[in-house]
Amino acid sequence: MNKFKEITRELSSLIREWEPKLLSLADDVISDRRNSQNRNIRQITGHMVDSASNNTHRIIHLQYQKSPLQYPNYATYGNNDRWIAIQNYQDENWNNLVQLWKYSNLHIIHVINNVDPGKLDNIWECDKNSYVSLQDMIIDFLRHCKLHMNEIDELIRG
């Protein structure tokens, strides 16, 4: 969809830039260094997979279910940390995890490019009395990705 062409272009660019960079990192860099949330690069990458997956599901649900959409927010009350722990990204094969990150994000680009423009004002109730439109969710996804790529970059630089 043309409305989000710049967003999907930037997401594609991030994937092309970061896939080789992530794959080239030493195990101690991806496993030992931690950010302010006590996450290492493996865990941040896993969290971005979860984010792409959850956002894909919300984008789809927002196009056919009643608005405001009642759909769980996996990030509420620290649940995103539970997702990271339960899936044990710490011990995931690094190459597989990077490929999962890449293809999850390539898929959400495809989904964004096929959003029904008539549904962009549909609303998701992300928390009690807190709402986000489909359009704003798509726009924020890029910001969220960049935030985590910057965290990874800081951890790489040590």
Buried (B, 14 or more C-beta within 10 A) or exposed (E): BEBBEEBBEBBEEBBEEBBEEBEEBEEEBBBEBEBEEEBBBBBBBBBBBBBBBBBBBBBEBBBEEEBBBEBEBBBEEEBBBEBBEEBEBBEBEBEEBBBBBBEBBBEBBEBBBEBEEEBBEBBBBBEEEEEBBBBBBBBEBBEBBEEBBEBBEEBBEE
